[in-house]
Amino acid sequence: MARQKTYSAVIPAWNEERTIKEVISAFRAHPLCHEIIVVSDGSTDKTAEIARSAGATVIEFAKNSGKGEAMEAGVQAAKMNIIFFSDADILGLDSIIISNIANPVLDGKYTMSIGILGRPIYWLNRILHFFPLLGGQRVLTKELWYAVPKIYRARFQIETALNYYSKKFGKTAHFVLFPDLRQIKKELKYGMLRGFWMRIKMFSEIFIVSVRLYIFDSILEIFIKKIQPIKIAVKEEKTSEF
């Protein structure tokens, strides 16, 4: 399949004035980036101002709505069918890393590709093969994005939901570890107590949506599949009586 030449970069950001310019600069230097959209999710600092001056198109929310909602706004505004999502507080992003994440989707080999921050300890990297792939640097098609029900395209549920629906609809996903990619810890950005509380809330949302999708929704789907043939048989029996 011929490569889709360009993608739209979508960067959800909430008070990321310290790092947003560096992230934008990385995408501006990449030859396959068609546009850069920063969604300032209720930022009260200079995130939006710096993003505009760095050459990005900026969408501003009056109040903080959550990561999933910011990503949704970026997708709706994007001109290209392939979306490159990136966190705004990532460090070490460059053209080589961007290409390694984007090319599997641009080449048509996968419908989603995820860049995972490499861990310094080998076994922590290995468990990624068994645990959910959570990473803000991911490339996917709009088709996959809209395959996720809107109820799950919210806050921190979205990454788990994308993983789930990618597999459910037979879409192929790819991930690569990048030791040089780093992210500013919440505890450093917001203070120890507030940062820790925000981390707990994030993982709570991820846990809840994982249980709902992988347990409750899966069981419901199995139940529906089992009773559907029965309903069809009953309907055919009633039709034959007439």
LOKEVO-72559 format. One record per atom (N, C-alpha, C, O): residue in three letters; y, z negated, x negated. Coordinates in steps of 0.2 Angstrom, whole numbers, plus 5000, padded with zeros to 4 digits. Layout:
N
ALAYZX...
This chain:
242
MET499450004996MET500050005000MET500650004996MET500749964991ALA501150044997ALA501750044994ALA502149984994ALA502149954999ARG502449964989ARG502849904988ARG503449904993ARG503849954993GLN503549854997GLN504149845001GLN504749824995GLN504649774992LYS505249864995LYS505649864989LYS506049804989LYS506249774983THR506249774994THR506749714994THR506549664999THR506149675004TYR506849604998TYR506649545003TYR507349515004TYR507849525000SER507349475009SER507949425010SER507749355008SER507249335010ALA508249335004ALA508149265002ALA508549215006ALA509049225008VAL508149165009VAL508449115014VAL508349045010VAL507849025009ILE508949015010ILE508948945007ILE509248895011ILE509848895012PRO508848855014PRO509148805018PRO509348745014PRO509048725009ALA509948725015ALA510248675011ALA510648615015ALA511048635019TRP510548555012TRP510948505015TRP511248455009TRP510848425006ASN511848465008ASN512248435003ASN511948444996ASN511648394993GLU511848504994GLU511548524988GLU512048554983GLU511948604980GLU512748534983GLU513248564979GLU513048564972GLU513348604968ARG512648514969ARG512548514962ARG512048574960ARG512048594954THR511648594964THR511148644962THR511148714965THR510848764963ILE511548724971ILE511448784975ILE511748844971ILE511448894972LYS512248834967LYS512448894963LYS511948924958LYS511848984957GLU511548874955GLU511048894950GLU510448934954GLU510148984951VAL510248914960VAL509748944964VAL509949014966VAL509649064965ILE510649014968ILE510849084970ILE510949134964ILE510749194965SER511149104959SER511149144953SER510449174951SER510449234949ALA509949134952ALA509249164950ALA509049224955ALA508849274952PHE509249214961PHE509149274966PHE509549334965PHE509349394965ARG510149324963ARG510649374962ARG510449414956ARG510549474955ALA510049384951ALA509849414945ALA509149454946ALA508949494942HIS508849444952HIS508249474953HIS508349544957HIS508749544962PRO508049604954PRO508249664957PRO507949684964PRO508249734967LEU507449644966LEU507249654973LEU507549614978LEU507249614984CYS508049574977CYS508349534982CYS508849574985CYS509349594982HIS508749584992HIS509249624995HIS509849584998HIS510449614998GLU509749524999GLU510249485002GLU510149405001GLU509549395000ILE510649365000ILE510449295000ILE510849255005ILE511449265006ILE510449225009ILE510749185015ILE510649115014ILE510049085013VAL511149075014VAL511149005013VAL511348975020VAL511848985023VAL510848935022VAL511048895029VAL511248825027VAL510748785025SER511848815028SER512148745026SER511948705032SER512348705037ASP511448655032ASP511248615038ASP511648555039ASP511348495037GLY512248565041GLY512648505042GLY512948475036GLY513048415036SER512948505030SER513248485024SER513948455025SER514348485028THR514048395021THR514748375021THR515048375014THR515648355013ASP514748405010ASP514948415003ASP515248485002ASP515348515007LYS515248514996LYS515448584995LYS514948634995LYS515048684992THR514348624998THR513748664997THR513948735000THR513848784997ALA514248745006ALA514448805009ALA514948845005ALA514948905004GLU515448805003GLU516048834999GLU515748864992GLU515948924990ILE515348824989ILE515048854982ILE514648904983ILE514548954980ALA514248904989ALA513748964990ALA514149024992ALA513949084989ARG514649024995ARG515049084997ARG515349114990ARG515349174989SER515649064986SER515949094980SER515449114975SER515549154971ALA514749094976ALA514249124972ALA513949184974ALA513549214971GLY514149214980GLY513949274982GLY513449274988GLY513249334990ALA513349214991ALA512849214997ALA513249225003ALA513849205004THR512849245008THR513049245015THR512949175018THR512349145017VAL513349135021VAL513249065023VAL513349065030VAL513749085034ILE512749025033ILE512749005040ILE512848925040ILE512548895036GLU513348905044GLU513448835044GLU513248805050GLU513548825056PHE512948745050PHE512748705056PHE513248645056PHE513448615051ALA513548635062ALA513948575063ALA513648505061ALA513948465058LYS513048505063LYS512648445061LYS511948455058LYS511748515059ASN511648405055ASN511048415052ASN510448425058ASN510448385062SER510148485057SER509648505062SER508948495060SER508448495064GLY508848505053GLY508148495050GLY507948565047GLY508248615048LYS507548555042LYS507348615038LYS507048675042LYS507248735041GLY506648665047GLY506348715050GLY506848755054GLY506848815055GLU507348715057GLU507848755061GLU508348795057GLU508548845058ALA508448765051ALA508848805046ALA508548865044ALA508848925043MET507848865042MET507448925041MET507448975046MET507449035045GLU507448945052GLU507348995058GLU508049035059GLU508049095060ALA508649005058ALA509249035058ALA509249085052ALA509549145053GLY509049075046GLY509049125041GLY508549185042GLY508749235041VAL508049165045VAL507549225047VAL507849275052VAL507849335052GLN508249245057GLN508549285062GLN509149325060GLN509249375062ALA509449295054ALA510049335052ALA509749385046ALA510149435045ALA509149375044ALA508949415038ALA508849495040ALA508549505046LYS509049535036LYS508949605037LYS508249635036LYS508049685038MET507949605031MET507249625028MET506749595032MET506749545035ASN506149625032ASN505549605035ASN505149555031ASN504749515034ILE505349555025ILE504949505020ILE505549445018ILE506049465016ILE505349385019ILE505749335018ILE505549285012ILE504949275011PHE506049275007PHE505849225002PHE506249165003PHE506849165002PHE505949115005PHE506249045006PHE506249005000PHE505749014996SER506748974999SER506848934993SER507248864994SER507648864998ASP506948814991ASP507348754992ASP507948754988ASP508048794983ALA508448724990ALA509148724987ALA509248674981ALA509648684977ASP508748634980ASP508748584975ASP508248594969ASP508048554966ILE508048664969ILE507548674964ILE507848694957ILE508348714957LEU507448674952LEU507748684945LEU507248724941LEU506648714942GLY507448774937GLY507048814933GLY506848884936GLY506448914933LEU507148894942LEU506948964945LEU507249014941LEU507849014939ASP506849074940ASP507149124936ASP506749194939ASP506349184943SER506949244936SER506749314939SER505949324938SER505649344942ILE505749294932ILE504949294931ILE504549254937ILE504149284939ILE504849194938ILE504549154943ILE504549184950ILE504149194954ILE505149214951ILE505349244958ILE504849304959ILE504549314964SER504749344954SER504349404954SER503549384955SER503249414959ASN503349324952ASN502649304952ASN502549274959ASN501949284962ILE503049254962ILE502949224969ILE502949284974ILE502549284979ALA503449324973ALA503649384978ALA503149444978ALA502949464983ASN502949464972ASN502549524971ASN501849524975ASN501749574978PRO501549474976PRO500849474980PRO501049494987PRO500649534990VAL501649474990VAL501749494997VAL502149564997VAL501949615001LEU502549574992LEU502949644991LEU502449704990LEU502549754992ASP501849684987ASP501349734985ASP500849744991ASP500449794991GLY500949704996GLY500549715002GLY499849675001GLY499449685006LYS499749634996LYS499049604995LYS498949544999LYS498449525001TYR499549515001TYR499549445005TYR500049445010TYR500549485009THR500049405015THR500549405020THR500949335018THR501549325021MET500749295014MET501149235012MET500949215004MET500349215003SER501449205001SER501349174994SER501749114992SER502349114994ILE501449064989ILE501849004989ILE501848984981ILE501348984977GLY502448964979GLY502548944972GLY502548864972GLY502948834976ILE502048834969ILE501948764969ILE502248734962ILE502148764957LEU502548684963LEU502848644956LEU502248624953LEU501848584955GLY502148644946GLY501548624942GLY501648544941GLY502148524939ARG501048514941ARG501048444939ARG500848434932ARG500448474929PRO501148384928PRO500948384921PRO500248364920PRO499948374914ILE499848334925ILE499248304924ILE498748354927ILE498848374933TYR498248374924TYR497848434926TYR497448424932TYR497448464937TRP497248364934TRP496848354940TRP497248354946TRP497048364951LEU497948334945LEU498348344951LEU498448414953LEU498548424959ASN498448464948ASN498448534950ASN497848554953ASN497848594958ARG497248524951ARG496648554954ARG496548534961ARG496248564965ILE496848474963ILE496748454970ILE497148494975ILE497048484981LEU497548534972LEU497948584977LEU497448634980LEU497648654985HIS496848644977HIS496448684980HIS496048654987HIS495748684991PHE496148584987PHE495848554993PHE496348524998PHE496148505004PHE496948514996PHE497448485000PHE497948535003PHE498048595000PRO498348525008PRO498848575011PRO499348595005PRO499548555001LEU499548665006LEU499948695001LEU500648685003LEU500948715008LEU501048635000LEU501748615003LEU502148634997LEU502148604992GLY502548684998GLY503048714993GLY503648744997GLY503548795001GLY504248734995GLY504848764998GLY504948834995GLY505348874999GLN504648854990GLN504648924987GLN504048964990GLN503548964987ARG504249004995ARG503649044998ARG503949105001ARG504449105004VAL503549155000VAL503749225003VAL503249245008VAL502649235008LEU503449265014LEU503049285020LEU503449345024LEU503949355023THR503049375028THR503249425033THR503549385039THR503349335041LYS504049425042LYS504249395048LYS503749395054LYS503749355058GLU503249435053GLU502649435058GLU502349365058GLU502149345063LEU502149345052LEU501849275051LEU502349225054LEU502049175057TRP502949225052TRP503449175054TRP503449165062TRP503349115064TYR503449225065TYR503449225073TYR502849215076TYR502749205082ALA502249215072ALA501649195074ALA501549125075ALA501149095079VAL501949085072VAL502049015073VAL502448995079VAL502949015080PRO502148955084PRO502448935090PRO503148895088PRO503148865083LYS503648915092LYS504248885091LYS504248805090LYS504648775086ILE503848775094ILE503848705093ILE503648675086ILE503848615085TYR503348715082TYR503148695076TYR503648725070TYR503548705065ARG504048765073ARG504548795068ARG505148745068ARG505748765069ALA505048675066ALA505548625066ALA505448575060ALA504848565059ARG505948555058ARG505948505053ARG505448515047ARG505448575045PHE505048465045PHE504648475040PHE503948495042PHE503448495038GLN503848515049GLN503248535051GLN503048605049GLN502448625049ILE503548645048ILE503548715047ILE503048735041ILE502648785042GLU503048705036GLU502648725030GLU501848715032GLU501448765030THR501648665035THR501048655037THR500848695042THR500248725042ALA501248715047ALA501148755052ALA501048835050ALA500548865052LEU501448855045LEU501348915042LEU500648925039LEU500348975039ASN500448875035ASN499748875032ASN499248885037ASN498748915037TYR499348845043TYR498748845048TYR498748905052TYR498248935052TYR499348935054TYR499348995058TYR499149055053TYR498949105056SER499349055047SER499149105042SER498349115042SER498049165042LYS498049055042LYS497249055042LYS496949075049LYS496549115049LYS497349045054LYS497049055061LYS497049135063LYS496549155066PHE497549165061PHE497649235063PHE497349285057PHE497449345057GLY496949255053GLY496649295048GLY497049325042GLY496949375039LYS497649295042LYS498149315037LYS497949285030LYS497649235030THR498049325025THR497849295018THR498449265015THR499049295015ALA498349205011ALA498849175008ALA498749165001ALA498149164999HIS499249154996HIS499149154989HIS499549094987HIS500149084989PHE499349064981PHE499849014978PHE499749014971PHE499249034968VAL500349004967VAL500349004960VAL500748934958VAL501148914961LEU500448904953LEU500748844950LEU501248864944LEU501148904940PHE501848834945PHE502348844940PHE502548774936PHE502948744939PRO502348764930PRO502548704927PRO503248694925PRO503448634925ASP503648754925ASP504348744923ASP504748734929ASP505348724929LEU504448744935LEU504848724941LEU504948654943LEU504448614942ARG505548624944ARG505648554945ARG506048544951ARG506448594953GLN506048494954GLN506448474960GLN506748404959GLN506448364957ILE507348404961ILE507648334961ILE507348284966ILE507348304972LYS507148234964LYS506848184968LYS507348154973LYS507948144972LYS507148144979LYS507548114984LYS507848054982LYS508448034984GLU507448014979GLU507747944976GLU508347954972GLU508747904972LEU508348004968LEU508948014963LEU509548044967LEU510048034965LYS509348084972LYS509948114976LYS510248064981LYS510848064982TYR509848024984TYR510147984989TYR510047904988TYR510247864992GLY509847884982GLY509747814981GLY509047794982GLY508647834986MET508747744979MET508047724979MET507847714986MET507347734989LEU508147664990LEU507947644997LEU507947705002LEU507547725005ARG508547735002ARG508647795007ARG508247855005ARG507947885010GLY508147864999GLY507747924997GLY506947904998GLY506647955000PHE506747844997PHE506047824999PHE505947835006PHE505447855008TRP506447815010TRP506347815017TRP506347885020TRP505947905024MET506747925017MET506748005019MET506048035017MET505748075020ARG505748015011ARG505148035009ARG504548015014ARG504148055016ILE504647955016ILE504147925021ILE504147965027ILE503647985030LYS504747975030LYS504848015036LYS504548085035LYS504248115040MET504748125029MET504448185028MET503648185029MET503448235032PHE503348145025PHE502648145025PHE502348125032PHE501748145033SER502748085035SER502448065042SER502448125047SER501948135050GLU502948165046GLU503048225050GLU502448275048GLU502148305053ILE502348285042ILE501748325039ILE501148295042ILE500648335044PHE501048235041PHE500348205044PHE500248215051PHE499748235053ILE500748205055ILE500748215062ILE500548285064ILE500148295068VAL500948335061VAL500748395063VAL500148425061VAL499748465064SER499848395055SER499248415052SER498648385057SER498248425059VAL498748325060VAL498248305064VAL498248345071VAL497748355073ARG498848355073ARG498948395079ARG498548465079ARG498248485083LEU498748505073LEU498548565072LEU497748575071LEU497348605074TYR497548535066TYR496948545063TYR496348505067TYR495748515066ILE496648455071ILE496148415075ILE496148425082ILE495748455085PHE496748405085PHE496848415092PHE496848485095PHE496448505099ASP497248525092ASP497348595094ASP496648635093ASP496448675097SER496348615087SER495648655086SER495148635091SER494748675093ILE495148575092ILE494648545097ILE494748585104ILE494348605108LEU495448585106LEU495648615112LEU495448685112LEU495148715118GLU495548725107GLU495348795106GLU494648805107GLU494348855111ILE494248765104ILE493448765105ILE493248755112ILE492848785115PHE493548705115PHE493448695122PHE493548745127PHE493248765131ILE494148775126ILE494348835130ILE493948895129ILE493748925134LYS493648905123LYS493248965121LYS492548955125LYS492248995127LYS492348885126LYS491748875129LYS491748875136LYS491248905139ILE492348855139ILE492348865147ILE492548935149ILE492448945155GLN492848975145GLN493049035147GLN492549085150GLN492549115155PRO491949085146PRO491349125149PRO491149105155PRO490849135160ILE491149035156ILE490949005163ILE491349025168ILE491149045174LYS492049025167LYS492549045172LYS492449125174LYS492449135180ILE492249165169ILE492149235170ILE491549245174ILE491549285179ALA491049205173ALA490449215176ALA490449195184ALA490249225188VAL490849135185VAL490949115192VAL491349165195VAL491249185201LYS491849195192LYS492349245196LYS491949305197LYS491949335203GLU491449325193GLU491049385194GLU490549375200GLU490449415204GLU490349315200GLU489849295205GLU490149295212GLU489849315217LYS490749265212LYS491149265219LYS491349335221LYS491249355227THR491449385216THR491649455218THR491049485220THR491149525225SER490449475217SER489849505220SER489649485227SER489349525230GLU489849425229GLU489649405236GLU490049445241GLU489749455247PHE490649475239PHE490949515244PHE490749595244PHE490949635247
